[in-house]
Amino acid sequence: MGLSVTATSEPRRLGVPLLALALLLVGAWFLNITAGFRQVLLLIVGTALGLTLYHAAFGFTSAWRVFIKERRGAGLRAQMVMLAVAVLLFFPALSAGTLFGNPVTGLVAPAGVSVVFGAFIFGIGMQLGGGCASGTLFTVGGGNARMLVTLLFFIIGSVAATQHADWWFALPSFPATSIVQAWGVVPALLASLAVFGLIAWITVKLETRRHGRLEAPLASAHRGLGRFLRGPWPLVWGALALALLNYATLALAGRPWGITSAFALWGAKTLGALGVDVGSWAFWQMPGNAKALAAPLWQDVTTVMDIGIVLGALLAAGLAGRFAPSLNIPLRSLLAAVIGGLMLGYGSRLAYGCNIGAYFSGIASGSMHGWLWLVAAYTGNLLGVRLRPVFFDGERRPERLSGC
């Protein structure tokens, strides 16, 4: 589902970014007095991520859908650039165990049945819900009302999965393995870069075979600083910015960028406020999860960054003059948002993350589960693309990258 491109009036175009900046300043002030300056910096990094995702229309869902349906591979190639830059930055730091004098660890998880099933249904949910984890947040910030429904059920699916997570995690799996630690930095880098290059090469071959040439980049009426502020950005700008901002997250938080753990936390705290004893669930008795459940939300790194993503997208949409929410949502599309959101939420918890925490940050961490996630989620997308015509009109039209 694409972002609205309706131009807003000049007062509204100025009002939306001013609102976003005001909310950002209030949030930074609040975090500084309640959680410390590091959380302020993480809010700023999250805001920069939201602005980048919006202006570059850097979507994982539409990139995979366009390649599956039309064999247009620009989005996939941009993801490979992003991953290549990320591993070049991450692998040496993770091998050393420190970055700028601070301890750092990667997002490394077991690779097994729960990852395969979770990533597979997450992939279906991407296409039905209309976005991935990052796509859901930045399109909400950009004014997409339908994605609020996806986000709500994303949260519901996430917290539901935590009730069953101990059963899923007990299923057969390989132990958490980092190729950085197992192989060493140089072999891990060479192997990863070779796979990224191979995937990019395959997309080029298939696209030129189908269309005769590669698709031209999206043009912009703006140049220089104007294009930076108002977009749209070339995909490569987005790829580089996301890799650098994930590296900044590693330096500040001590671990890479993630998104969906906050959704489960929001759901658990809501249920707790309603009298449900979520603290008795095995998932919320794990040390890190129990600590997050007991602490205020503003102390949670992922929550702060997720809010930053929404504010950054709101700022970007205002600067671009494209913030134009609409409640005109077809019933079948609304149903797809509900089903897709539930699958996104449930799948992300079983798979130890989403397209960011498991795919982007998992592969950047050298985790084998990140590669397994990619294969399983892509397979789910193949099925999800076939299911979309049931819920969305006009699916036979050629696809373009939309940022969702």
Secondary structure by P-SEA (a helix, b strand, c coil): cccccccccaaaaaaaaaaaaaaaaaaaaaaaacccaaaaaaaaaaaaaaaaaaaacccaaaaaaaaacccccaaaaaaaaaaaaaaaacaaaaaacccccbbbbcccccccaaaaaaaaaaaaaaaaacccaaaaaaaaaaccaaaaaaaaaaaaaaaaaaaaaaaaaaccccccccccccccaaaaaaaaaaaaaaaaaaaaaaaaaaccccccccccccccccccccccccaaaaaaaaaaaaaaaaaaccccccccaaaaaaaaaaaaaaccccccccccccaaaaaaaaccccccaaaaaaaaaaaaaaaaaaaaccccccccccaaaaaaaaaaaaaaaaaaaaaccccccccccccccccaaaaaaaaaaaaaaaaaaaaccccccccccccccccc
